[in-house]
Amino acid sequence: MKADETLDCVGLYCPMPIVHTAKKMKELEPGQVLEVLADDPGIKQDMPSWCKTTGNEFLGIEEDKGVYKVFVRKSG
């Protein structure tokens, strides 16, 4: 998946990946996609929940060698 920005949260644990994602999303334009890299398995539940709460679009998650790549589109 193609992302406009990448946020590296590897080594951070709940709730820090979500905190950093929220801060980074404020910098993006509506419609842009953020890729969040994390190695905390909690991201698999936390990010969809955060997107539902904030109205941003959860696009999916990929796992590669213990690193999760989560894709979120900023809502308008």
N, C-alpha and C positions, 0 to 999 in steps of 0.2 A: 504494500500500500504506500502511496506517495504522501508524504507529510510536508507541510510548509516549515515547521520548526520541530526540533527534537529536544526533549528535556531528559537529562540523565539523572535518575533517582536511584541508581544502583548503590546498594549499601545503606539505604535509608529504610526505616521501618515505620509502620503505621503510627501516626497519621501523616508523616512528613511528605510522602509522595503526593498525597492529595493537597496538602498545604501548598507545596511548590507548584502543582498543576493549577490551582486556583489563581495563584499570583501570576503565572505565565499566561494564562488565558486572558487576563486583562490587557496584555500587550498585543494580542492578536486581533485581526479584523474579523467580522462575522463571515462565516463560510470557510475560514482557514482551518487546517487540520494540524493538530499537535500529536506528535508521537512521544509517549512517555516510556522510558526504559526503567524497569524496576526488577529487583530480584526477590522482593517480598511477595509470597504467594497471596497475601491478603488483598493485593491489588485487583485480583480477579473478581472479588465481590465488592470491594470499595469503590472502584471506578464506575461501574454501572450504576451503583446507588448514588454516587455523587452527581453523575450526569442526570439522573432522573430528578434529583433535588434541584439542580441548577438550571435545567432546561437545555443543557448542551447535549449533543448527539454522540452516543457511544457507538463507534464504528466497528469495533472488534478488537481481538487480542490474538497475538501470535506468541509462541514460546520457542526459544532457541537456546539450548544448552543452559537452562536454568534462568535465563533472562526473559522477562515478559515485555513484549512490545505492545503497548496499548494505544489505540488511535481514537481521538476525540475531535469532533468538529464543533467549532464555536457557533453558538446560535446567533441569530440576528437580533 
